[in-house]
Amino acid sequence: MIRAVALISPNPRGLLAPVSWLGSLTLMAKSTAPWKQPKPKQTSKTQLTPESIAKAKAAAKRAGRRYPNLVDNMNAARQQRKAEEGKTGGRASRTSDHP
């Protein structure tokens, strides 16, 4: 029978102490997961167009899921907002700045 050996690390007193597996296997993400973040104070809801819904479904299919999840929908909404910003007043649409 193979038994797992606990990891050891120095504690503040300089002694070696056991470390739990969960404590040593933490994610190195810079931000918290979207579903764990608090709801924003001011929200501008983006109604997904049929094209954006199709993009979210395609992303889910590429990932092996039957339906899009929150992250797929968030990415589709972000792409839709960027496309709308580009059409309605992005830096490239201003002609008065350039001769």
Backbone hydrogen bonds in HBPLUS format (Angstrom, degrees):
<---DONOR---> <-ACCEPTOR-->    atom                        ^
c    i                          cat <-CA-CA->   ^        H-A-AA   ^      H-
h    n   atom  resd res      DA  || num        DHA   H-A  angle D-A-AA Bond
n    s   type  num  typ     dist DA aas  dist angle  dist       angle   num
A0019-VAL N   A0007-LEU O   2.91 MM  12  5.53 150.4  2.00 157.1 155.4     1
A0009-SER N   A0017-ALA O   3.21 MM   8  5.84 161.2  2.24 154.1 156.4     2
A0017-ALA N   A0009-SER O   3.16 MM   8  5.84 167.2  2.17 146.7 148.7     3
A0011-ASN N   A0015-LEU O   2.95 MM   4  5.75 156.9  2.00 160.9 167.6     4
A0014-GLY N   A0011-ASN O   2.92 MM   3  5.49 167.2  1.94 126.9 130.3     5
A0024-SER N   A0020-SER O   3.23 MM   4  6.47 142.6  2.38 141.7 151.2     6
A0025-LEU N   A0021-TRP O   3.08 MM   4  6.17 129.3  2.35 144.5 156.8     7
A0036-LYS N   A0033-ALA O   2.97 MM   3  5.32 153.4  2.04 112.1 120.7     8
A0037-GLN N   A0034-PRO O   3.38 MM   3  5.34 155.7  2.44  99.0 105.9     9
A0052-SER N   A0049-THR O   3.05 MM   3  5.16 115.8  2.48  99.7 114.8    10
A0053-ILE N   A0049-THR O   2.93 MM   4  6.24 156.2  1.99 156.4 163.8    11
A0054-ALA N   A0050-PRO O   3.00 MM   4  6.16 150.3  2.09 138.6 146.3    12
A0055-LYS N   A0051-GLU O   2.99 MM   4  6.34 148.1  2.10 142.0 150.7    13
A0056-ALA N   A0052-SER O   2.95 MM   4  6.25 156.1  2.01 148.0 153.8    14
A0057-LYS N   A0053-ILE O   2.93 MM   4  6.18 158.4  1.98 148.8 154.8    15
A0058-ALA N   A0054-ALA O   2.89 MM   4  6.08 150.8  1.98 143.8 152.1    16
A0059-ALA N   A0055-LYS O   2.95 MM   4  6.19 153.3  2.02 145.9 152.9    17
A0060-ALA N   A0056-ALA O   3.00 MM   4  6.26 153.7  2.07 145.7 152.8    18
A0061-LYS N   A0057-LYS O   2.93 MM   4  6.15 154.2  2.00 144.7 151.9    19
A0062-ARG N   A0058-ALA O   2.95 MM   4  6.18 155.7  2.01 147.5 153.6    20
A0063-ALA N   A0059-ALA O   3.10 MM   4  6.32 140.6  2.26 137.6 147.9    21
A0063-ALA N   A0060-ALA O   3.13 MM   3  5.06 123.3  2.47  91.4 106.0    22
A0065-ARG N   A0060-ALA O   2.79 MM   5  5.04 165.4  1.81 152.6 147.5    23
A0064-GLY N   A0061-LYS O   3.04 MM   3  4.98 155.0  2.10  99.7 107.5    24
A0073-ASN N   A0069-ASN O   3.09 MM   4  6.39 162.9  2.12 156.4 161.1    25
A0074-MET N   A0070-LEU O   2.84 MM   4  6.06 153.6  1.91 148.8 157.0    26
A0075-ASN N   A0071-VAL O   2.95 MM   4  6.13 160.9  1.98 150.5 154.8    27
A0076-ALA N   A0072-ASP O   3.01 MM   4  6.23 157.0  2.07 146.0 152.6    28
A0077-ALA N   A0073-ASN O   2.91 MM   4  6.09 156.9  1.96 147.4 153.7    29
A0078-ARG N   A0074-MET O   2.91 MM   4  6.11 154.7  1.97 146.6 153.6    30
A0079-GLN N   A0075-ASN O   2.98 MM   4  6.18 161.5  2.01 148.5 153.2    31
A0080-GLN N   A0076-ALA O   2.97 MM   4  6.15 151.5  2.05 142.5 150.7    32
A0081-ARG N   A0077-ALA O   2.89 MM   4  6.15 158.9  1.94 150.2 155.3    33
A0082-LYS N   A0078-ARG O   2.95 MM   4  6.18 161.4  1.99 150.9 156.0    34
A0083-ALA N   A0079-GLN O   3.00 MM   4  6.17 154.2  2.07 143.7 150.6    35
A0084-GLU N   A0080-GLN O   2.96 MM   4  6.20 154.5  2.02 148.2 155.2    36
A0085-GLU N   A0081-ARG O   2.86 MM   4  6.08 156.3  1.92 151.0 157.4    37
A0086-GLY N   A0082-LYS O   3.01 MM   4  6.16 152.1  2.09 143.1 150.4    38
A0087-LYS N   A0083-ALA O   3.20 MM   4  6.45 140.6  2.36 138.3 147.8    39
A0088-THR N   A0084-GLU O   3.05 MM   4  6.20 150.1  2.14 148.4 156.1    40
A0093-SER N   A0090-GLY O   3.14 MM   3  5.58 145.7  2.26 110.5 119.5    41
A0094-ARG N   A0091-ARG O   3.43 MM   3  5.75 155.7  2.50 105.5 111.8    42
